[in-house]
Amino acid sequence: MSLPTSAQAALEAFSACQGWEQRARLLMQWGEQLAPLSDSERCEDNRVSGCESQVWLLIETTGQYRQFRAYSDARLLRGMLALLLVRVNGLTLTELQQLDLPDWFAQLGLARNLSPSRSNGLQAVLTRMQQLLASDD
């Protein structure tokens, strides 16, 4: 499966980083691109449980394609969400079900640098994404 253009750009940018400090800075820059959610969207129904930080995740369906929107109050996690969204948005349900998202973060060189709490938070987001896809099916 080929990468969406924005995901390819992310992969190239993160591959060029020399170490974790550069990746962390780049991660925060990516996070700044996330559009904030409205107060009504930042509700308990959209909140991801299992994250230390506040994280909200929404799904929108247009025909066979899925579009996710997400936001977090934590800067690094916002960057992780931005990178997640560039990889998944615009894919069909079948494509999303075949996607190996932990591998995506490993390709970006981020998986090995995540603290246990960030890894758990990211896993909670991925789990919630699967739940939304299953209920959207």
C-alpha positions in Angstrom: 0.0 0.0 0.0 1.5 3.3 -1.0 1.8 6.2 1.5 -0.4 9.3 1.2 1.7 12.3 0.1 1.6 13.9 3.6 2.6 10.7 5.2 5.5 10.3 2.8 6.6 13.9 3.7 6.5 13.0 7.4 8.6 9.9 6.8 11.2 11.9 4.9 11.3 14.6 7.5 11.7 12.2 10.4 14.2 10.0 8.6 16.4 13.1 8.2 16.5 13.7 12.0 19.8 12.8 13.7 18.4 12.0 17.1 15.6 12.1 19.6 15.9 15.9 20.3 15.4 16.7 16.6 12.5 14.3 16.4 10.9 15.7 19.5 11.1 19.3 18.1 9.7 18.1 14.7 7.0 16.2 16.5 5.9 19.3 18.3 5.9 21.3 15.0 3.6 18.6 13.5 1.3 18.9 16.5 0.9 22.6 15.8 -0.8 21.7 12.5 -3.7 19.9 14.2 -6.9 21.9 14.1 -8.3 22.4 17.6 -11.7 20.7 18.3 -14.7 22.8 19.3 -15.9 22.7 23.0 -18.8 20.5 22.0 -16.4 18.0 20.3 -14.2 17.9 23.4 -16.8 15.9 25.3 -16.7 12.7 27.3 -18.0 10.6 24.4 -15.0 11.6 22.2 -12.4 11.3 25.0 -9.9 8.5 24.8 -9.7 6.6 28.0 -6.4 5.2 29.1 -4.3 8.3 28.4 -2.7 10.3 31.1 -3.3 13.4 28.9 -6.6 14.6 27.6 -7.1 13.1 24.1 -10.2 13.3 22.0 -10.8 11.3 18.8 -13.7 11.6 16.3 -14.4 9.7 13.1 -16.3 11.0 10.0 -17.4 8.8 7.1 -17.7 10.1 3.5 -18.8 7.2 1.3 -16.2 4.4 1.7 -13.5 6.8 3.2 -12.9 7.5 6.8 -11.6 10.8 8.2 -10.3 11.1 11.8 -10.0 14.3 13.8 -8.1 14.4 17.1 -6.6 16.7 19.6 -4.7 16.5 22.9 -3.6 19.0 25.6 -0.1 17.5 25.5 2.3 18.9 22.9 4.2 15.7 22.1 1.0 13.6 22.0 -0.5 16.2 19.6 2.4 15.6 17.3 1.9 11.8 17.5 -1.8 12.4 16.7 -0.9 14.6 13.7 1.4 11.8 12.4 -1.3 9.2 13.0 -3.9 11.3 11.1 -1.6 11.9 8.0 -1.2 8.1 7.8 -4.9 7.1 8.2 -7.0 9.9 6.8 -8.6 9.3 3.5 -8.3 5.5 3.6 -11.1 3.1 3.2 -12.2 0.8 6.0 -10.5 -2.2 4.4 -7.2 -0.2 4.0 -7.4 0.9 7.6 -8.0 -2.6 8.9 -4.8 -3.8 7.0 -2.6 -0.9 8.3 0.1 -1.7 10.8 0.2 1.5 12.8 2.8 0.5 15.4 5.1 -0.2 12.4 4.3 3.3 11.1 5.7 4.9 14.3 8.7 2.5 14.2 9.4 3.7 10.6 9.3 7.3 11.8 11.9 6.4 14.5 9.6 7.3 17.3 8.6 4.0 18.8 11.9 3.4 20.7 11.9 6.8 22.2 8.4 6.9 23.7 8.1 6.7 27.5 5.9 3.9 28.8 3.1 6.3 29.5 3.2 7.8 26.0 3.3 4.3 24.5 0.3 3.4 26.6 -1.5 6.6 25.5 -0.7 5.9 21.9 -2.0 2.4 22.2 -5.2 3.7 23.9 -5.7 6.0 20.8 -5.2 3.1 18.4 -7.6 0.9 20.4 -10.2 3.7 20.4 -9.7 4.1 16.6 -10.4 0.4 16.1 -13.6 0.7 18.3 -14.8 3.6 16.2 -14.1 1.7 13.0 -15.9 -1.3 14.2 -19.0 0.7 15.2 -18.8 2.6 11.9 -18.7 -0.6 9.9 
